[in-house]
Amino acid sequence: MQFGIHLPIFGPYGDALRLADLAAEAEEAGWDGFFLWDAVANAFPLPLVDPWIALTAFALNTKRIRLGLLVTPLSRRRPWKVARETVSLDHLSHGRLTVGVGSGGDPEEFDDLGEARDPKIRAAMLEEGLEVLINLWSGETFTFQGSYYHIHAAQFLPRPLQSPRIPIWVGGSWPLKAPFRRAARWNGVYPKDRRLREEEMMEVQEVQHMRS
């Protein structure tokens, strides 16, 4: 079993240098992973740092610990931009990046900023975005015609250092089952129980139920 730390990116944690120092301390203390939230806005009037910039600082300030964002709402990102960012971080960290993705849903990131509001549309954009992402990671010429993304003969190099690709974890809110069916196709899941408050922990029985 491995253990990781998961921190927000606002308030006292809204500073990339402070977070990078905490990542180094976590590595020195023997933790296996150091992960951040991913947000561009939140409901609180507090300072907020860009998590991708913070990950760059992590990669340069650590040598062993695994790093990533849990989770990136891929439905509000351009998947080709994410492909460039993630491969760059994979190389910068010497293969220590995990990519966490989800469909998103916080109104301050979607409704208030003009992004897709319909959960079904966000889920469909996530599915298409994942297909675009892994094919651009492949380094092969890629053409795609979806409902939301259209690519003609794109080839992105270099490929990721990790093989067969950078690990993908999918976020899911229990008891919704569709995100967990999606996660089963990838490398892992970041589970939350939507019936609990942020500070409350899931029971072991609930985690076992998710796995079934």
C-alpha positions in Angstrom: 0.0 0.0 0.0 1.2 3.5 -0.8 0.2 6.8 0.8 -0.3 10.3 -0.7 -1.1 13.8 0.4 -3.9 15.8 -1.4 -4.1 19.6 -0.9 -6.2 22.5 -2.1 -4.7 25.3 -4.1 -6.2 28.4 -2.4 -5.9 30.3 0.8 -2.7 29.3 2.7 -1.9 26.9 -0.1 -2.3 29.4 -2.9 1.4 29.8 -3.4 3.5 27.6 -5.8 6.7 28.0 -3.8 5.1 27.0 -0.5 3.5 24.0 -2.1 6.8 23.0 -3.7 8.5 23.2 -0.3 5.7 21.0 1.2 6.1 18.5 -1.6 9.9 18.2 -0.8 9.1 17.8 2.9 6.6 15.1 2.1 9.1 13.3 0.0 11.7 13.5 2.7 9.2 12.2 5.2 8.6 9.1 3.1 5.2 9.8 1.4 4.6 8.2 -1.9 2.5 10.9 -3.7 1.7 14.6 -3.5 -1.4 15.7 -5.3 -3.3 19.0 -5.7 -6.9 20.1 -6.6 -7.3 21.6 -10.1 -9.4 24.7 -10.3 -9.4 28.1 -12.0 -12.0 29.6 -9.7 -13.8 28.7 -6.5 -16.6 29.8 -4.3 -14.3 31.4 -1.7 -12.7 35.0 -2.1 -9.2 33.6 -1.5 -5.9 33.7 -3.4 -5.7 30.7 -5.8 -2.6 29.4 -7.6 -2.5 27.7 -11.0 -2.0 24.0 -10.2 0.0 23.3 -13.4 2.5 25.9 -12.5 2.7 24.4 -9.0 3.3 20.9 -10.5 6.3 22.3 -12.4 7.7 23.6 -9.1 7.1 20.2 -7.6 8.9 18.4 -10.4 12.0 20.6 -10.0 12.0 20.4 -6.2 11.6 16.6 -5.7 13.2 13.4 -7.1 11.1 10.4 -6.1 7.6 11.3 -5.0 4.7 10.9 -7.5 2.8 14.0 -8.4 -0.4 15.0 -10.1 -3.8 16.8 -10.0 -6.9 15.2 -8.6 -8.8 15.9 -10.7 -8.5 17.9 -13.9 -12.0 18.7 -15.4 -11.0 17.7 -18.9 -14.3 19.0 -20.2 -13.1 22.6 -19.6 -9.7 22.1 -21.1 -8.4 21.7 -24.7 -7.1 18.1 -24.8 -4.2 19.0 -27.1 -3.1 21.6 -24.6 -3.3 19.0 -21.8 -1.3 16.6 -24.0 1.5 19.1 -24.3 1.5 20.0 -20.6 1.4 16.5 -19.3 4.2 15.2 -21.6 6.3 18.1 -20.6 5.7 17.4 -16.9 6.3 13.7 -17.5 9.8 14.5 -18.9 10.5 17.2 -16.3 9.7 14.8 -13.5 11.5 11.8 -15.1 8.3 9.8 -15.3 6.5 10.6 -12.0 3.3 12.2 -13.3 -0.2 10.7 -12.8 -3.0 12.4 -14.7 -6.3 12.6 -12.9 -9.4 13.5 -14.9 -13.1 14.1 -14.4 -16.0 15.8 -16.1 -16.2 18.6 -13.5 -19.3 20.4 -12.2 -18.5 23.2 -9.9 -20.8 26.1 -11.0 -18.0 28.7 -10.4 -15.9 26.9 -13.0 -18.6 26.1 -15.5 -21.8 28.2 -15.2 -20.0 31.4 -14.1 -17.3 31.1 -16.8 -19.4 30.1 -19.7 -18.4 26.5 -19.9 -20.7 23.5 -20.6 -23.4 23.3 -17.9 -25.1 20.0 -18.9 -23.5 17.0 -17.0 -24.1 14.7 -20.0 -22.3 17.1 -22.3 -19.4 17.3 -19.9 -19.2 13.5 -19.7 -19.2 13.2 -23.5 -16.5 15.8 -23.7 -14.4 13.9 -21.2 -14.7 10.7 -23.2 -13.7 12.4 -26.4 -10.9 14.3 -24.6 -9.4 11.1 -23.3 -9.3 9.6 -26.7 -7.6 12.7 -28.1 -5.2 12.8 -25.2 -3.9 9.2 -25.4 -3.6 9.3 -29.2 -1.6 12.5 -29.1 0.6 10.9 -26.4 1.3 8.1 -28.9 3.5 10.2 -31.1 1.7 8.9 -34.2 -0.2 11.0 -36.7 -3.7 11.3 -35.5 -7.0 12.4 -37.1 -10.2 12.7 -35.1 -13.8 13.8 -35.9 -15.9 13.9 -32.8 -18.9 15.9 -31.7 -16.7 18.4 -29.7 -13.1 18.0 -31.0 -11.8 17.9 -34.5 -8.2 17.1 -35.4 -6.5 16.7 -38.7 -3.2 14.8 -39.1 -1.7 16.0 -35.8 1.5 14.5 -34.5 2.9 15.4 -31.1 6.4 14.7 -30.1 8.1 13.7 -27.8 6.2 10.7 -26.4 5.9 10.4 -22.7 8.7 8.7 -20.8 6.2 6.4 -19.0 5.2 3.3 -20.9 2.8 2.3 -22.3 1.6 5.8 -21.3 1.1 8.2 -18.4 -1.2 6.6 -15.8 -4.8 8.0 -15.9 -7.0 8.0 -12.8 -10.7 8.9 -13.2 -12.6 10.9 -10.6 -16.0 9.6 -9.5 -18.7 10.7 -7.1 -20.5 7.8 -5.4 -23.2 6.6 -5.7 -23.2 7.6 -9.4 -22.0 4.5 -11.2 -21.0 5.8 -14.7 -17.7 7.4 -13.5 -16.7 4.1 -11.9 -17.4 2.2 -15.1 -15.3 4.7 -16.9 -12.5 4.4 -14.4 -12.4 0.6 -14.8 -11.1 1.2 -18.3 -8.1 3.1 -17.1 -5.4 2.9 -14.4 -7.2 4.0 -11.2 -10.0 5.9 -9.6 -10.2 8.9 -7.3 -13.4 8.2 -5.4 -15.6 10.6 -3.5 -18.9 10.1 -1.8 -21.2 13.0 -2.8 -23.3 12.4 0.3 -20.4 13.3 2.6 -19.0 16.7 3.5 -15.5 17.5 2.3 -13.9 16.7 5.7 -15.7 13.4 6.2 -14.1 10.1 5.3 -15.7 7.2 3.4 -16.2 3.9 5.3 -14.2 0.9 4.2 -17.5 -0.9 3.3 -18.4 1.9 0.8 -15.0 1.6 -0.9 -15.5 -2.1 -1.2 -18.9 -1.5 -2.7 -17.4 0.8 -5.3 -15.0 -1.9 -6.4 -17.8 -4.4 -6.9 
